[in-house]
Amino acid sequence: MYDWLNALPKAELHLHLEGSLEPELLFALAERNKIKLPWHDVEALRGAYAFNNLQEFLDLYYQGADVLRTEQDFYDLTWAYLQKCQAQNVVHTEPFFDPQTHTDRGIPFEVVLRGIKQALVDGEKQLGISHGLILSFLRHLSEEQAFDTLEQAMPFRDAFVAVGLDSSELGHPPSKFQRVFAKARSEGLLTVAHAGEEGPPEYIWQALDLLKVQRIDHGVRASEDERLMQRLIDEQIPLTVCPLSNIKLRVFDDMRRHNILAMLERGVKVTVNSDDPAYFGGYVNENFAALHEALGMSEAQARRLAQNSLEARLV
């Protein structure tokens, strides 16, 4: 890794904690919890990381998350990610967690949250990494289920700063969750949403106008709508872009076709993030390095991207 790149202070604004579950830790937690896995070893699991689309990835992602059972498991998952942050000079992180992934299989909400939150608090004290936790609703489930999750979360309101929207995008527009996002905002929570990854630019419009989001997660398909692009530039609405993820999930066929630097040069407030790094081949610095190698990203551009991430923080 390049010394100048590692030295840049950065914030990571698009990271799914469950997606940072490295195969080695996944196997260790399976052994701890006496769970039989369908893969013989770590290399067999890594070999399964060949995805044709978002849904194929999600199927494996949810299967892997099943090894997370106890408060200690969620602590260990989060702590492992924070150690990666420290190694790459990520000084602030705003990770997502998906409570429905766990409550739907019988894991109590408070078990998930306590493990994650304690690791984040320890990371701030011991590693100097500040944080703001984001609760994400699974968009392939109903809005009624999202309301149930929000109700479960309210006793722990001070533990997170925002709600988000993730999982399968196609066929699940932001408009589906307009009422639950309004309820979250009435409770003083900020809002973000995945939009414009596989879904069309219209989903970005909906996230902005119906969900009243502070940031768009992904958003790369905004380039297909010139009026939307101008709005993003005029209002300086951040996009949390995940280059390696976009290639792994076939949003772009090749990193050389990625539009992040073109958007940066037009004045869009784009940022670099890792999404689900255990599955997509790298953390924040590996994403920066991929842009340097495939698109000729300059040091000046890298500094602007890093500064964007620090300015686009929710907290």
Phi, psi and omega in degrees: 000148184284134183300317182295327180288317180294329183286342182291124172291135184222158167246144173251124189243000181216089183214122176268117183304319179297334179276000174260011181283096181292150182306322181297316179290323178303314179293322179296319180290324177299318178294316180301320185262008176056050179252129178276126181262154179280354180254143183289323183202180183302318183293324177295321177294313178302325180294341179278354184276054175237106189245140175265344181195178182298318184296320178299320176296314184299323178301316179287322179302312181291326177295318179294323183295344182295342179284348180276108186236324189244166176304320179296323178300315182290327175296311183298320177301311184291320181295320178299319177296316182297327176294325173296318178302313181299319181294334185252012178061037169275109189266348180211138179224145177233073187285155172267148162227151185248087183301327182294332176301331186256317180294328180292345175249019170093007178273123182299142180309315185292332177296314179299308187292319183298317180296314180296311186294321180296321177295319179295319178296316178296324178296324178291318182288315189266331185247349180075024181257113179281165187206161168214116186274140182240125176272122181253138172272144176274116190285344177283349174267174186280162175295327178300319178293325176296319175301318178299319179295317179298320178296319177297329184280338189300325175298342181247027187310322185284353183278342181223162189249343187203165168246152179227184183218120181219194184082201190301119186276314185298129180084000180229074185292158176305329181303334179300336187243021185300318185288321181289328176291323176298319178297317179298317179296324179293339177270006177088011181272144172280169184223143172221166178201142169291130177198144177073033170263284169268331181285163185281170176305330179305327179293329177291316176304314181297318180299320180287313190271330183259321181266348177057047186284152175276334182216156172252127176271125190079258176079008187293338181279000174303332182297347179278353185229103186296323180294322177293317178303315181295323178296315179301321180290312184297319184266357180051050178278120184290145169246128178263091188271145184231086189302309182298322176300316182299326178283315183299325182261012173067026172293320170237144181288332187209145181300332180293345178263357184295146186259007187298317182287327175296320178293319177302314183291337176279348179105009175284141182276074180273149177228162182250130184215172187249348173067269180230075194297331180294333184261338190250004168094019175164156178267199188301312184294326176294327176292317175300315182298322179297322178292323178295316186284321186269328187243000180069029178309128180275167176297323179296319177295319178299319180295322178293319178296317179294319179295321176304317182296321179291325180282337185269006178301147172281327182227000000 
